[in-house]
Amino acid sequence: MKARDLMIPLQEHLKPDTTLREAANILRTAKRDDERSGVKGLPVLDAAGKMIGFLSIGDILKAVFPSYMSLMNLGDFTWDGMVEDMAKKAGDKKVSEMMTKEVISVHEDASLMECVDHMLKNNVKRLPVIGKDGKVAGILYERDVFFAITKAMLNENNGGAK
């Protein structure tokens, strides 16, 4: 089994100059398969269609709640609505400011073993899949890899015969 066999074809992407406000809305409403159920991350493509980064829900949360805040005792100075105020301010930041720039990806011909190896070693839940043209062809999600593996584990690939 290859990455192209399990990937979800790329239907949406982000641009580096998109605001986090716009990106959050795209993530919330993006299509996955035939449903608009939202996604947890999308590739960031330049004008030529080349992947230059990846923006995830976690990246947006980091924009709202900077890492230095974890060093403080927030109970001493927070107020009701503080996170909401911070979110409004973070909404104007550009995707290019918050995206992950070094993206782990796989070629469409990568084996399932290679994909699992990348996911585990790099602690990622999504892998952009690069097509023969060098552009993102789709996204391989951890859950789809899990379902392929459990199908084999449960011997469902050939009708359940042992």
BELGIQUI-V188150 format. One record per residue. N is the residue number from 0. RES is the residue in one small letter. PHI is phi in radians with two decimals (* if undefined). OMEGA is omega in whole degrees, 0 to 359 (999 if undefined). D_CENTER is the distance of its C-alpha to the mean C-alpha in Angstrom with 2 decimals. Layout:
n=N res=RES phi=PHI omega=OMEGA d_center=D_CENTER
n=N res=RES phi=PHI omega=OMEGA d_center=D_CENTER
This chain:
n=0 res=m phi=* omega=183 d_center=21.86
n=1 res=k phi=-2.00 omega=179 d_center=19.52
n=2 res=a phi=-0.97 omega=182 d_center=15.82
n=3 res=r phi=-1.09 omega=181 d_center=16.95
n=4 res=d phi=-1.29 omega=184 d_center=18.58
n=5 res=l phi=-1.92 omega=185 d_center=15.57
n=6 res=m phi=-1.17 omega=172 d_center=12.77
n=7 res=i phi=-1.68 omega=181 d_center=12.10
n=8 res=p phi=-0.98 omega=181 d_center=13.45
n=9 res=l phi=-1.17 omega=179 d_center=11.60
n=10 res=q phi=-1.96 omega=182 d_center=13.10
n=11 res=e phi=-2.45 omega=177 d_center=11.59
n=12 res=h phi=-2.64 omega=178 d_center=10.38
n=13 res=l phi=-2.02 omega=176 d_center=11.21
n=14 res=k phi=-1.94 omega=184 d_center=14.27
n=15 res=p phi=-1.08 omega=182 d_center=15.11
n=16 res=d phi=-1.61 omega=175 d_center=17.91
n=17 res=t phi=-1.18 omega=177 d_center=16.18
n=18 res=t phi=-1.35 omega=177 d_center=16.88
n=19 res=l phi=-1.08 omega=178 d_center=14.54
n=20 res=r phi=-1.06 omega=179 d_center=16.68
n=21 res=e phi=-1.16 omega=181 d_center=15.95
n=22 res=a phi=-1.09 omega=179 d_center=12.18
n=23 res=a phi=-1.06 omega=179 d_center=12.27
n=24 res=n phi=-1.18 omega=178 d_center=14.43
n=25 res=i phi=-1.12 omega=178 d_center=12.36
n=26 res=l phi=-1.06 omega=181 d_center=9.34
n=27 res=r phi=-1.17 omega=187 d_center=12.26
n=28 res=t phi=-2.00 omega=184 d_center=13.96
n=29 res=a phi=-1.11 omega=177 d_center=11.73
n=30 res=k phi=-1.45 omega=170 d_center=13.14
n=31 res=r phi=-2.23 omega=192 d_center=11.94
n=32 res=d phi=1.10 omega=181 d_center=14.97
n=33 res=d phi=-1.81 omega=183 d_center=17.87
n=34 res=e phi=-1.86 omega=173 d_center=16.95
n=35 res=r phi=-1.68 omega=183 d_center=15.63
n=36 res=s phi=-1.89 omega=183 d_center=13.96
n=37 res=g phi=1.45 omega=179 d_center=10.92
n=38 res=v phi=-2.36 omega=183 d_center=7.21
n=39 res=k phi=-1.63 omega=179 d_center=5.10
n=40 res=g phi=-3.06 omega=179 d_center=2.79
n=41 res=l phi=-2.49 omega=175 d_center=4.90
n=42 res=p phi=-1.23 omega=175 d_center=7.08
n=43 res=v phi=-1.87 omega=184 d_center=10.17
n=44 res=l phi=-1.98 omega=176 d_center=13.32
n=45 res=d phi=-1.42 omega=184 d_center=16.87
n=46 res=a phi=-1.08 omega=180 d_center=19.91
n=47 res=a phi=-1.51 omega=180 d_center=20.51
n=48 res=g phi=1.53 omega=179 d_center=17.14
n=49 res=k phi=-1.50 omega=179 d_center=16.19
n=50 res=m phi=-1.27 omega=179 d_center=12.75
n=51 res=i phi=-2.07 omega=180 d_center=13.45
n=52 res=g phi=3.08 omega=180 d_center=10.23
n=53 res=f phi=-2.55 omega=178 d_center=6.58
n=54 res=l phi=-2.01 omega=180 d_center=6.34
n=55 res=s phi=-2.07 omega=175 d_center=4.84
n=56 res=i phi=-0.97 omega=180 d_center=7.59
n=57 res=g phi=-1.05 omega=178 d_center=9.10
n=58 res=d phi=-1.13 omega=178 d_center=9.76
n=59 res=i phi=-1.19 omega=178 d_center=11.50
n=60 res=l phi=-1.09 omega=178 d_center=13.38
n=61 res=k phi=-1.14 omega=178 d_center=14.54
n=62 res=a phi=-1.20 omega=181 d_center=15.90
n=63 res=v phi=-1.44 omega=185 d_center=17.85
n=64 res=f phi=-2.16 omega=183 d_center=18.96
n=65 res=p phi=-0.98 omega=185 d_center=19.67
n=66 res=s phi=-1.04 omega=181 d_center=20.10
n=67 res=y phi=-1.12 omega=181 d_center=23.86
n=68 res=m phi=-1.21 omega=179 d_center=24.28
n=69 res=s phi=-1.22 omega=180 d_center=23.79
n=70 res=l phi=-1.44 omega=184 d_center=27.00
n=71 res=m phi=-1.79 omega=172 d_center=29.04
n=72 res=n phi=-1.58 omega=189 d_center=30.73
n=73 res=l phi=-1.14 omega=180 d_center=29.15
n=74 res=g phi=-1.10 omega=183 d_center=31.70
n=75 res=d phi=-1.36 omega=185 d_center=34.39
n=76 res=f phi=-2.44 omega=179 d_center=33.24
n=77 res=t phi=-1.40 omega=177 d_center=30.55
n=78 res=w phi=-2.37 omega=178 d_center=31.45
n=79 res=d phi=-1.06 omega=181 d_center=30.38
n=80 res=g phi=1.64 omega=182 d_center=27.83
n=81 res=m phi=-1.06 omega=181 d_center=26.79
n=82 res=v phi=-1.11 omega=179 d_center=23.03
n=83 res=e phi=-1.09 omega=178 d_center=23.38
n=84 res=d phi=-1.10 omega=180 d_center=25.34
n=85 res=m phi=-1.14 omega=180 d_center=22.83
n=86 res=a phi=-1.12 omega=179 d_center=20.02
n=87 res=k phi=-1.08 omega=180 d_center=22.34
n=88 res=k phi=-1.20 omega=181 d_center=22.97
n=89 res=a phi=-1.20 omega=182 d_center=19.37
n=90 res=g phi=-1.03 omega=181 d_center=18.67
n=91 res=d phi=-1.50 omega=178 d_center=20.60
n=92 res=k phi=-1.16 omega=179 d_center=18.59
n=93 res=k phi=-1.57 omega=177 d_center=16.92
n=94 res=v phi=-0.93 omega=182 d_center=13.28
n=95 res=s phi=-1.06 omega=179 d_center=14.85
n=96 res=e phi=-1.34 omega=188 d_center=16.18
n=97 res=m phi=-1.99 omega=184 d_center=13.11
n=98 res=m phi=-1.17 omega=171 d_center=10.34
n=99 res=t phi=-1.38 omega=185 d_center=9.92
n=100 res=k phi=-1.57 omega=178 d_center=12.49
n=101 res=e phi=-1.73 omega=188 d_center=12.84
n=102 res=v phi=-1.73 omega=174 d_center=9.97
n=103 res=i phi=-1.41 omega=179 d_center=10.71
n=104 res=s phi=-2.41 omega=178 d_center=11.07
n=105 res=v phi=-2.33 omega=175 d_center=13.77
n=106 res=h phi=-1.36 omega=182 d_center=16.49
n=107 res=e phi=-1.05 omega=179 d_center=17.04
n=108 res=d phi=-1.56 omega=180 d_center=20.15
n=109 res=a phi=-1.09 omega=179 d_center=18.60
n=110 res=s phi=-1.27 omega=177 d_center=20.10
n=111 res=l phi=-1.03 omega=179 d_center=18.51
n=112 res=m phi=-1.07 omega=178 d_center=20.00
n=113 res=e phi=-1.09 omega=180 d_center=18.33
n=114 res=c phi=-1.10 omega=179 d_center=14.83
n=115 res=v phi=-1.09 omega=179 d_center=15.68
n=116 res=d phi=-1.01 omega=179 d_center=17.23
n=117 res=h phi=-1.09 omega=181 d_center=14.25
n=118 res=m phi=-1.09 omega=183 d_center=12.07
n=119 res=l phi=-1.27 omega=182 d_center=15.06
n=120 res=k phi=-1.14 omega=184 d_center=16.38
n=121 res=n phi=-1.85 omega=179 d_center=13.33
n=122 res=n phi=0.88 omega=177 d_center=12.08
n=123 res=v phi=-2.05 omega=182 d_center=8.48
n=124 res=k phi=-1.81 omega=182 d_center=7.20
n=125 res=r phi=-2.41 omega=177 d_center=5.27
n=126 res=l phi=-2.19 omega=171 d_center=7.50
n=127 res=p phi=-1.09 omega=180 d_center=8.18
n=128 res=v phi=-1.89 omega=184 d_center=11.76
n=129 res=i phi=-1.66 omega=180 d_center=14.44
n=130 res=g phi=-1.44 omega=181 d_center=17.50
n=131 res=k phi=-1.07 omega=181 d_center=21.13
n=132 res=d phi=-1.46 omega=179 d_center=21.13
n=133 res=g phi=1.47 omega=180 d_center=18.67
n=134 res=k phi=-1.86 omega=180 d_center=16.08
n=135 res=v phi=-1.20 omega=180 d_center=12.69
n=136 res=a phi=-1.66 omega=182 d_center=14.03
n=137 res=g phi=-3.06 omega=179 d_center=11.15
n=138 res=i phi=-2.20 omega=175 d_center=8.12
n=139 res=l phi=-1.79 omega=184 d_center=9.39
n=140 res=y phi=-1.75 omega=179 d_center=8.39
n=141 res=e phi=-0.92 omega=183 d_center=10.36
n=142 res=r phi=-1.14 omega=179 d_center=12.48
n=143 res=d phi=-1.21 omega=174 d_center=13.64
n=144 res=v phi=-1.12 omega=179 d_center=14.66
n=145 res=f phi=-1.02 omega=181 d_center=16.36
n=146 res=f phi=-1.13 omega=178 d_center=18.22
n=147 res=a phi=-1.14 omega=180 d_center=19.42
n=148 res=i phi=-1.19 omega=181 d_center=20.68
n=149 res=t phi=-1.23 omega=174 d_center=22.36
n=150 res=k phi=-1.06 omega=178 d_center=23.98
n=151 res=a phi=-1.19 omega=181 d_center=25.61
n=152 res=m phi=-1.06 omega=182 d_center=26.42
n=153 res=l phi=-1.58 omega=178 d_center=28.10
n=154 res=n phi=1.00 omega=181 d_center=29.74
n=155 res=e phi=-1.69 omega=183 d_center=28.55
n=156 res=n phi=-1.24 omega=181 d_center=28.02
n=157 res=n phi=-2.22 omega=176 d_center=31.71
n=158 res=g phi=1.32 omega=177 d_center=32.78
n=159 res=g phi=1.56 omega=179 d_center=33.09
n=160 res=a phi=-1.21 omega=180 d_center=35.99
n=161 res=k phi=-1.81 omega=999 d_center=36.52
